[in-house]
Amino acid sequence: AMLSFPTMALGWVINLVQRGASAMGRINEFLGIPIEPRQPVPSPPRKVPDAPFLEVRDLSFAYEGQDRGEALKGITFSLRKGEIVGLVGQTGSGKSTLFSLLLLLYPVPPGTIFLEGKDVSLLPLDEIRGAVSLVSQDPFLFSDTILANICFGKDVPDEQDARRAASMARFLAEVDELPDGLHTVIGERGISLSGGQKQRATIARALCAGGELLLLDDALSAVDSETEQEIFREILSVRGGRTVLFSTHRMASLSRCDRVLVLEEGRIVEEGTHEELFSRRGAYYDYYSRQMITRELEAAL
């Protein structure tokens, strides 16, 4: 009996030490992240008249310390202002890598990415990050109110802007059902929300930020097809001031795009409208046909 409490206490201490070591490891990992350079740009390039809003020229990229070769190989394409372009490809084809490079999360070679004719390697990071909004596959939310999460990055959260963005993301109706509405605290990483609600909250945040280029990296995978179509209709309604590049595994959404890019093993192998690519009976046709057959079989069961 005399040893029971010390034995229990020892187990508690061991658990505490393990948790502390794990937390310290995460802190050290964070502290080890290199600080992004903030040197002033001597003479920022000027906007080039009639240039595409976004242009990528012969972009190749390989991750450091990996022997898998290049993740992207000679990527070349351009987006006009207000255009909505879909990106399709199998897992590991390079879609997420491309989105990360467009946001300059990794260094890019000079002369490969241009924003309104300006080489992004010569632009201040703040200008690029202010012009581009990214919604990734893994939505991240803070232990704060829904309002603060949607208006993240703004000096003063604007409730009207947040409601408008939440409505476009088809999230407002569910928010209004909560006792505190937009002022509801959602817990660490949005633990009190479902996967679909988290995705719609991060889409609302991107729409509220107002960036001219919206990147959606399979950002609607956790919502149903009907909700996805409603969100796309809202995005189409504001397309005049916003350029959209999105990847998705639901091929039906791609018929609404101005163009579609097909990515395979880090290369763009096809480009065109949904109708053009479907008529060519190439890689896009194969992806689309397989998914339609799968949906028909699931509906029949």
N, C-alpha and C positions, 0 to 999 in steps of 0.2 A: 504493500500500500504506500510505503514511503517513497517508492521509486516511480509511482504512476504519474504524479504531476511533473517531475523532472523529465520523464520520458516524453510526455505530451509536449512540454515546453521545448524540448530539443527538436521535435518534429516541426513545431511552429517556426523556430529559429532557422532551421534548414530551408524551409519553404520561403521565409523572408529573404534569406541570403540569395537564393536562386532567382527570386523576382527582382531583387536589387541588381544582381549581375546582369540579368536580361535588360533591365531598364538602362543600366550604364552602357551596355553595348549599343543600344539604340541612340543614346546621347552622343557617344563617341563617333558613331557613324554619321550623325548629323553634323557634328563639329568638324568632321573630316571632309565635308563637301567643299570643294574649292570656291572661293568667292568670285563671282562674275566680275570681269573688269569693268570699271566705270569711267575710263578715260574719256575726256571730252573729244568730240569729233571736230577736227580743225575747220573743215568746210563741208557740211553735209550736202550730198548731191541734190540737185533740184528735180522736181517732178518733170517727166518727159511727156510732152503733149502727144496724144493719140497712142500712148503705150498701153499694153494690156494692164489690167489692175494687178494681176499676179502673173509672173512668168518664171518658169523653172527651165534652166538650160543645162542639159547634159550633167545632171546631178548624180554623183555616185557617192556611196557612204559605206563604211565598214566600222563595226564596233571595235574599240580597242580591247586587246587581250582575248579576242575570240578568233578561232581558226575556221569559222564557217564561211569565210569569204565575204564578199560585199553584200550588204543587205539591200542596197539600191544600186542599179547599174544603168547609167546613162538616161536618167529620167528627164523627159522634155515635154512640157505642156504649158498652156496659158489659160487664164480665166479672164473674161470680160467683167466689167463692173455690173453687179446685179445678176450675174449668171448663177445658176444652181447646177452643180456638177456632181455626179455620183462616182464613187470609187468602189470597185468590186474586185475581190480576189480571195483565194483560200487563206486560211490561217497561216501566218508566217510568210506571206507574200511581200510584206514591206509596208503595209498601209499605215500602221501606227508609227513606224520609223519616219515615214514621210511627214506625217502630222507634227512629230516632234521637231523635225528640222525646219518646218515652216514657222514654228514658234521660236526657233533658235535655242532649243533646249540642249542642242549639241552644236559645236562649231561647224560652220558650213564654208566650203571653199569660196573665195571671192569669184564673182562673175557667174554664179549659178542660180541665185534666187533674186528676183527683182520685184519690188513693190511700187507700182505706178512708174516703172522705168528706173527706179533707184535701187542700186545694189545694196541689199540688206546688210552686207558685211561692213558697209560704211555708215550705217545708221545707228543712232543711239538705241540701246535695248528698250528704253522706256517708250520710244516712238513705235517700235514694232509690237511690243506687248500691248500697247494701247489700241493698236489697229486690229489685233487678232484676238478672237475669243475661241478657246478650245474646250470642248466637252469630251472627256476621255471615256474609255470603256468602264473604268473603275471610278465612280463618282465619289468625291471627297467633300464631306460637310463638317462644319465645326460644331462644337458643343455650345450652341448659342441659339438665338431665336431664328425662326424661318426668315423673318425680315432681314436680319443681319447677314444671313447666309446668301440670300438673293442679291442684296445690295453690297456684297463684299467688294472692297476696293474703293467704294465711294466715301468721301469725308463725312457726309451726313446721309443716312439711309432715307430714301424717299418712299413713303408708303404707296403713293399713287403709281410710281414707276414699278414698284415691286408687284402690285396687284395686276398691272397691265402685262408684265412679263410672265407672271404665274398663270394668267388667263391664256396667253398664247401657248404656254407649255402644257395646257390642260391640267393644271395643278390647283387652280384657285378654288374650285368647288369643294375639294377635299380639305383645303386649308380653312375655308369658312365654316366647315363643320366642327372644327376643333374649338374647345372652349375659349382659348385665347387667340384664335386666328393666327395672323402673321406673327404675333408676339409669343407663340408657343415655343418653348425651348425643346430642341429635338435630341439632345444628348450627344455623347461622343460619337463622331462619324455618322451622325444621323441614325442612331441605333433604333429610335422609335418609329422610323419610317420603313416602308417596304422597299424592295429593290426598285420597282417602277417609280415610286414616289421620289426616291433619291435621284434617279435619273432626270425626272421632270424638274426637280428643284435645281439641279445643276444646269439644265437647259435654260430655265428661267433666269438663273444668274448670268449666263452668257448673253442672253437677250437683253437683260437689264444693263449690262456693261456697255452695250452699244458699239462694239467693234465693227469695223467695216467688213472684215473677213471672219466668217463663222465656220469653224472646223468641228464636225461631228464625227467622232471616231467610234462607230458602232454604238452611238449614245442612246439608242432606243430599243436595245435588245431585250430589256426587261418589261417593256410595255406591250400591250396587245396590238394586233394589226390595226384595229379600228382607231385606237388612240394615236398610233403612229401616223395614220393618214390625216387625222385632224390636226396634229402638230405641223405636218408638212403643209397643209392648206394655210395655216397661219403664217408660216415662213414665206410661202409664196406671195401672201398679201403684202409683205413688206420688202419684197425682193429688190425694189427700185434703189434702195439705199444700202443693201447688204449683199455681199457675195458669199455663196455657201459651197463648201466642199465637204461631202459626207461619205462615209463608208457604211455599208449595211450588208447583212446576210439575207435580208428579205428583198428578193428581186422585184417584187411587185411595186415597191416604192420608186424604183429606178425609171419607170415609165413616165414619171412626172418631171424628170430632169431635162435640162437643155442638152446635156451631153453626158456620156458615161465613159470612164476610163477603166480598162481591164488590166489588172496588175498580176503578173505571174513571175515568181522567183526574182522579184526586185526589178522587173522590166515592165513597161507599158506595152502590151502586145496588141491591144485593140483600142480604138477611140471612135466615138460617133454617137448618134442618137440611139434611143432604145430600138426604134424601127430599123435603122440602118444595121446595127449590130445583130439584131435578130435575123435579118434577111441574109447576112453573110454566113450564118450557120457555123461560126467558129467557137472560140472559148466562151464568149458571153451566151451564145445560144445553148451550149452544153450546160452551163450553170443554171440558166433560167429553166430549161426543160426538166432537169433533174429535180429542181425545187418544186415545180408545178406538179410533177408526178408524185413526189412525196406528199404534198398537200392533199392531192386527190385520194391517195391511199389512206391517209390519216382520217380524212372525212368519211371514207367508206367504212372504216372500222367502228 
